[in-house]
Structure formats: structure tokens, C-alpha cells
Amino acid sequence: MSTDMIGAGLVLGLLGIGVAYQGWKKRRQHQLVTETPTTEIRSIDDEGRVELKGTVTGPADDEEGFVAPISNEDGTLLAAWEIQEWSEHGDHSEWNIMASGVHSVPFLIDDGTDSVRVAIEDRADGGTDWMPSDRGLASEGTAVDGVVCEFEEFPSVTIDAESEPPQHIREFVEGETSVSEQTGSITNLIDVGNAHGDRRYHEQTLRKGNDTYVLGHVRANEGATMPLHPEDVVVTPDEGEKFIISDQTEAELTDDLGGTYRFFLAGGVVFILVAVGLVVAGATPIL
């Protein structure tokens, strides 16, 4: 009996289950996009799940845009961000997600038939859970607490552990409780390439004029009467449902989600099959 092979098989099996589970969640996300019909905003007359496509026309509720925390863009209405840090432990090194979040003010989208208010409360994930429920759902973007932000691109800026971040990023880190200060390591003096504590700050924003896809929940404003009208409601995340927002078209989003979930499911199955093979091979001598 080879306990090393059995141990490796069990670890690989757990990894395969985790990868396959992510694939299953991504498949569910793909189904939501493909199976939910698009609604014209003027046709909104009841509460419930809705798929909308339109253009961001500006802030709602007399709100103002804000300065994006990482790109420093003024007039931002939504900023999705993620911070990765290079970690080195012995012979093992990788980029780990430190924290991610979504910051937004209520804004309006217009599809040419009418406009409707979209409101997403700020949320952040400090990255402390081993397997958080939403992390990994977005391929180019981030997913936090039921809100999935999927973009065509998710730009980043890399800051070395020994470098001084720009002032606006320092202020962001100081004000965000889910993010710790950036520090290096004494081993960085002899490191080549990435050094322990290096960070990548990812961010993508939505601003006035951006074309936007939204899959969310229509909720009636207080005091609204049936049948509802677009001005009587807000599109928002709902407990137990995924809220998806993207700067991609539905076709582009569907293609990306479809390819991603198939890749994860196939990868998970491969890991599990190899794991079974290792366990069987390791246990064969005692059969």
C-alpha cells in the first residue's frame, strides 16, 4: 500500500470536487442568462426577475458620481474591484485574492423605450473564507455577495511590495476595512521576478454612456400601486438570486459563460478520475 499515492489522490479528489462545483455554479449562471427573456423597460409592470439591456444615462436620486478608488476616474457610477497579492511559502508561490468589492451609487439605464433605476448596495469580501460562495463566478471581473460583475476587460495595476502606492490607492486601502496595508518580506532582497507582497489592483467601472446588461430583481418602491410602471420600481439584487451586470452584449456574455463552465466541469472530472486512479493504485497491494 502506498499511503503517499492515496493521500495525493484524496487531495486531488477534493480539488476536483471544488473545481466541478465551480463549474456547476457557472453553468447555473449561464442558464439564468440564456433562459431569462429580455424585457423592454416600458413593459415593467410587476416585481420579479428581469433581464434588461440599455445605456447608463447618469446617476439617480440626485446622486453624483464618485472617483473610482483604483483608476481614479471621476464620474464613476459603479466600480468593481479586486486585489491580489503574491504569496510565497517555501517552494509554493501564487497570486491570492486578498479582497474584492463593488461600490456603486443608484443610476439609470435607458433602452430607448423608457428608463429605470438600478441600485446596488456597496459590498466587500475580505477573502478570509477557504471557499467563498461567489468567488470565481466572474472570469473578467469579480463576484461578491450575490452580485456578479462580468466585463470585457478587468484592467489592473501592479505595485511592488517595496514601492509606495499612489496616494489615491493608499487612501482606498486605509479606508477599506477588508484590505490590509501592503508589506514586503526580507526575502525580497534576493527575489527575482514577483516578490512576496507584490499586489495587483484590478478595477472596472461603469459610467454615463456605457452600454450595460443587467439581470436582477424588480422591487416596487414604497407606496407603489399595481400595475407598476418603470418609475415605480428599482432593479436590485435579491436574497437568494444572482444579480449580474456586464458591459458585454448578451451574446458575448453567453459565449464567455458557456466556455468557462464547460472548462471547469471538464477539469473537475479529469481531476476526480486521476484521483480515483491514484487511490486505487495506492491501495491495490492490500486487496
N, C-alpha and C positions, 0 to 999 in steps of 0.2 A: 504493500500500500504506500502511495506517495501522498503524504499529507500536504506537501507543497503544491502539488497539482490540484488536489481537492480544494485547498484554500484559495488558490488562484481562480479556480472555476467558480467558487461561490462568490468571490468578489466580482468577477466578470459577469456572473449571472445577475447580481444586484444592479450592476451598471446597465446591463441590457434591459432590465425591467424599467429602470428610470428613463432610459432613452426612449423605449417604446411608449411609456406613459406620456412623455412629452409629445411624441408623435400622435398619440390618440387625442390629446388636448388640441393640438394644432389642426387635426382633422375635424374636430368639432367646430373650431373657429372657421375653417373653410366651408363647412356645411352652413353655418349661420349666414355667411356672405352670399353663398350661391342660392340658398333656399328662401331668403327673405326678399320679397319683391320691392322694387323701388317705389316710393310714394312721392307724388307731387306735393310740395308743401301746402299748396292751396287746398288739397284734399284731406289734410289732417282734421279729423273730427272726433277722435276718441283717444283714450290712453292706450298704451301698449308699445310693443317693439316696432321700430320703424327704421327703414333704410332711406337715407337722403343723399343727394348729390347736388352740390351747389358751390357758390363762391362766397368766401368770407367778405362781408361788406363793412365790418367795423365792430367796435365794442357795443354792448347793450347796456341798458340800465344806467346811462350816463357815466359808465366806467371809462377809464382811459387805459391805453396800452401801457406796458411796462418795459423796462430794459431787461433783455434776456440775460440770465446770470453768467453764461459762458461765452456766447458770441458777442454779447454787449450790444445787441441790436435794439434800437428804440422802436416803439410802436408794436411790440410783440403782444399777441393775444393768447398764445399757448406756447409753452416751452417744455419739451420732453427732454430729460437729461439722464445721463448715466456716467458714473465714474468707475473706472477700472484701475487697479493697482497691480504692479508687477511684484510678485511674491516669490522669495527664494527660501527653501527649506531643505538643506542638504543638497542632494542631487536633483531635487524636484523644483521646477520653477514654472510659473504660468501667470497669465493675466486673470485676476479675480475681480468680480463685480463687488465694489465696496458699497455702493448706494445708487439708487435711481429714483426718479420722481417726475411728477407732472405739476407744472404751475400754470394757472390759467385764470383769466377773467371772463365773465359771460360775454359772448359775442353772437353776432347774427350771421346766418348764411341765407343766401337767396338763390333759388333755382330758376328764376325767370317767371315763376307763377306767383310767388309770394316769398316772404322771409320768415324765419323762426329763430327763436333764441336758443342757444346751446350753452349749458353751464356745467362745468366740471370742477368739483372742489379740489383744492390742492391735496396732494398725497405724496408720500415718500416711503421708500423701503430701505432700511439701513443695512440690508444684506446679512443679517445675523442668522437666518434660518438655513438649515442644511439644504432643504428642498422647498423653497417657497412656491406657493400655488401658481404664480403668474410668470415668474422669471423665465425667460427663454421663449415665451409665446411670440415675441416680436423678433423678426430676423434683422431688420434695419430700423431700430427704434427701441422702445422699452415698453414694459408692461408692469403696472403697479396697481394692486388692489382693485382688480376688475377692469381697469382701463388699459386698453392696448393701443399704443401709438405706433403705427407702421408707416414708414416713409420710403421714398425712393432712395434717399441717401441719409446717413446718420453721421455727419461730419464730426471730427474730433481734433483736439489739440493735445499734443503730448508735452508734458512738463517733467523734466528730470528731477529726481529726488533732491539733488543738491542745488537746484535753481530756485529763484524767487518767482512765484507765480505773479501774474499781473494783478494789480490792485483789485479789479472787479471780481476776479476769481477768489482772491484772499477773502474779500468781504462776503462772498457767497458761502465759502467754507465756514467762516466764522458764524454766519447766521443760520446755517443748516445743521440742526442737531444730529442728523443721521450721518454726517460726514466729519471725520476726524482730520486734524491737521496733517499735512504731508511731511514725512520724515524719511531720512535715508538710513544707511547702515554703514558701519565701519568697513565692511567687506566691499563697499562700493569703490574704495580706493584702488582695488585691483580688478574690478569687474570690467569685462569687455562686452559691449552691446548693452542690452537692457540691464538696469541696476535695480536692486531691491528698493522699493518705494517710488519708482517712476510711476507716473499716472497718465491716463488718457481720459480727457474730459470730453464726452460726447454730448451733442445737443442738436436738436432740430426744432424749428419754430413754425408757427402759423401766424400770418399777418394779413392785413387787409389786402384783398385781391387774389389770395391763394385759392385755387380750386380744392375742394375738400369732399371727402367721402365720410359719412357718419352712419354708424349703426348703433342706435341707442334706444332709450325708452322715453316715450311721450308721457309727461306728467302734467296734469291740469294745475293751473295756478289757483291759489286760494280764492274762492268765490266764483269761479268759472261755472257756467251752466252748459248743459248738453243741448244740442250738439256743439262740440268745441270748434274753435277756429284757431288758426296759427298764432294769433296774438294772445290767445288764452292759455298757451302751454309753454313748457320748456322741455327741451330734449336733454336728457341727463343720464348718468349711469344709474342702474337699479340693482338692488341687492340680489345676488344670485345669477345675474346676467352679465355677459361680457359687453363692454362698451368699446367699439372700435372706431378709431379716427385715423384718417390717412390723407396724404396729398397725392395718392395714386388714383388712377381710374379703377373702377370695379374689376375690369378685365385684367389689369396689371396686378391688382391685389389678389385676385383669384389664382392667377398663374403662380405668383410667389408662394402663396399659402399651400397650393396643391403640391408643388415641387418639394417644399420644406417638410410637410407632414409625411410624404412618401419616403423621403430620405431618412427621417427619424425612425419611422416604423421599420423600414428595411434594416437600418443599422441596429436597432434593438433586437430584431430577430436573429441577425448574424451573431451578435454578442451572446445571446442566450444559447444558440446552437453550439458555439465554440465552448461555452461554459459547461454545457451538458457533456460534451466530448471530453473535456478535461477531468470532470468529476468521475465519469465512467472509467477513463483510462487510469486515473489515480487509484480507484477502488478495485479494479479488476483483479489484482493479485490475491485479494481476500475473498473473492467469490468462489 
